[in-house]
Amino acid sequence: MTTPRAIGAVELSSVGVGYRVEDAMLKAATVDLLIARTICSGKYLVIVGGGVSQVQSSLQAGLAAASDSVIDHLLIPNVHESVFPALGQSVVLGKDYAGALGVVETFSGTSALAAADAAAKAARVTLFRIHVAMALGGKGLILMTGGVADVRAGVQAAAEEVRNRGLLVSEVVIPRPSPELFSDYL
C-alpha cells in the first residue's frame, strides 16, 4: 500500500449503521481501509485513505448511508504523511529522546485526526501516537514531541482545529517531561 494523499473518516453512534456505512464506502471507490471497528460507548469508526477524489467519493457514499447516526466526519485532502505511522502506532522514539511532550485530547476520535494533521503541518513535531476512541470513552488523543517552541505551536494548531469543531477536551505542553512519560514508546 502506498501512502494515501487523503484520509476520510466517519464516526457513528450505531454499530449496525457503521457496518452499512463501511460497506457503502468500500463499494463507492477504490480506497484503503485503515480502520473499521467498534469503539467505546457503542460507536463505530471507519477511516479510509487513498487518492483525494476516491476518498471524497467514499466519504460521500458513507454519509449518504449513515441516516442520522453521524457523530463526526472529516475529509483531509492532503493529509500530512506523519499521520499514518502515528495512527498505526508504529512510531518508535529513541532511548535518548528528551523532547517536550504535547497532548491534545478531543471528544471524538475523528477530530483527533484533524488535530494531528494540523499539528504536523504547523510545526516540526514528531507525532508518535494518535489514539482514536478505544479505552478512552470515545475520545481521541494525540501525542507529539519535539522542541518546546515547536510542540507549543503544534499543540496550539491542533487545539484550534478541534476548538473550531467544538470538540476540545484539553491541550497540554510539558517542556521537560520525565523520561518515564515516554517509556511506553521507547
Order of alpha helices (4+ residues) and beta strands (2+ residues): beta-alpha-beta-beta-alpha-beta-alpha-beta-alpha-beta-beta-alpha-beta
